[in-house]
């Protein structure tokens, strides 16, 4: 950690500070996202232009996450998955785009679909997961139209951006404890 804070990939929209001129220059938050991942998208675009993003751990912010739709709402999962597809599409390099999309599909299938199907046993959540992923892909042209602009502004290679991401596969996320117990895994 340096004097400016711990380097991280993005800061939650609920507790970030950015220069207003930079925010305007970057196109602010992408309104097509509506809910969720607009902060990830904004930070990713900053990373592509070689800006730093940091977290000052001594600063405290309180945020009641997902208050709009509720984290235990199918709508939450729908927008998280749809917008993750769009963020990957807009911001990934050509070489990283397909592998990231495949990994997102795999992660969402394992951690969301199976969890909602086998543990929660709620078909509304399963439908939201599938709909979010498929609508993200089906309407991918929304993100592709912006991709040309974003990639045209890129100043740094994908390898530099990847260094700021947590690129490890999180088996705890993929296979939550309750799920592992159910499968005796």
N, C-alpha and C positions, 0 to 999 in steps of 0.2 A: 504494500500500500504506500503510495506517495502522499505528499501533502495535500493533494487535490482529492484524494479518496481512492477507494478500491475500484479497480477497473472491472466493469461488468458489461454485458451485451446491451441491455436496455433498462430503463427505469419505468416503473408503472406510471401511467398517465396521472394517476391520483396524487403523486408526490414527486413530480419532477419540476426542475427549473430549466429554462432554456432562454437564450437571447431572443427577443421578439423579432429582430431583423432576420435572424437565422431561421426562426420558425416560419416567417412569411416567405423567405427565399426558398425554403424546402417544400412549400406548398401546404404547410400546416398538417393536421391529421387528415387522412384520406376519408372523406365523408361516405364513400361507398362501403366502408367497413361497418358503419352504423354502430355496432357494439363489438368490443374486444379486438385485440391485435392491432389496433391503430397505433398504439404506443410502440409496439414491436416494429411495425412498418416504419414509423418515423425514425426510430433509433437506427434501424438497419440502413435507411437512406443516409443518415449522418455518417455511419461507419463507411459506407461506400465512398464518401467524400473525405475520409480520413479524419473525421472528428472523433474526439474521445468522449466516452460516457463513463461517469463514475458515480459511486455511491458513498456518501459521507455517513458512516455508521453512527456517529454521535448525534445526528439529527433524527428526531423522531417524527413520524407522521402517522396519523390514525385514519384508516380507510375501512369503511364497511363494504367489503368487496361484494360485487354482484348484487348490489341493492336494487338495481333496476329490474332484473328478471329473476334474481335468486340463483345461487349456485346449484341448488337442488331443483333446477327447472330444466326441462328438455330444451327450452329456447337457449339456455346458456351453452349447452353442448353443440347445438346447431350452429350458432354464430362462432364459437371457438374453432370448430372444424372448417367451416366455410372460409372464414377469414384467414386461417392458417394456410390454406391452399393459395389464397390470393397473395399473402405476404411472401410466401416462397416463390410464387410465380414472378412477382414484380422485382424481387431483390436478389435472387440467386443468379449466379453466372450460368451460362449455357451448360457447362459441364456438371454443375451441382444441382441444377433444376430437377431433372428426372430422379436422381437418387434421393433427394430430399422429399420429393412428392411420394415416392415409394415407401420411404421410411415413415412418413406421416401416416400413410394408409395402413402400414403394418402396426404402428403404435396405436392408432385409433381403433383398429380392429381388435387388437388384443386388450388394451387397457379400458376402452370405453364399451365397445359392443359386447364383449364377453362378460365384462363386469355387470353391465346393465341387464344382460340376458340371464346369466347364471346366478348372480348374487342378488341383484336388486329385483330381478324378475319383473321388470316394468317395460312393456312393449313401447310405451310412449318415448322413453329414453332411447331405446334401440332405433326407433323410427327417426328421431331427431339426429342421432349419430349418422345414420345412413344418409339422410336427407342433406345434412350439413356438408358431408364429404362429397356427395354426388352433385349437389348444387354448386359447390365451390368449383368442381371440375367442369360441370356443364356450362357455367357462366364465366369460365376462365378468361374469356375474351375481354372482360372488364379489366382484369389485371394485366393482360397481355398488351392492351392499348396503352397502359401506363408504363409497362416494362421498357419499352423503347426509350422513353424519356429518362427513366431512372438509370438504365444501363448506359445510356449516352453520357450521363453525368459522372459515371464511375471513375474514380481516380486511383483506387487501390485494387490489387488482385484478390481473388477469392481466398487465397491462402492466408492473407493478412486478416480478412474478415473472420475466417474460420477460427483463428487464434483467440478471438474474443467470445466465441460460442462455446458452450459446453457440449462438445460433440460426442461425448460418451453415450452409449445406450444405457438408459436408467432402468435396470431390471426391477427395481423396487416400484417404479411407476408402471412398467409394463405388466408386472405381476404383483399387485398389491398383496399385503400379508393375508388378508381374508381370502383372496383368490388363490394364493399359494396353498393355504390350509385346505380349501375346498378340493383342490386338485392333488393334495398331498405332495406338493412340489417343493 
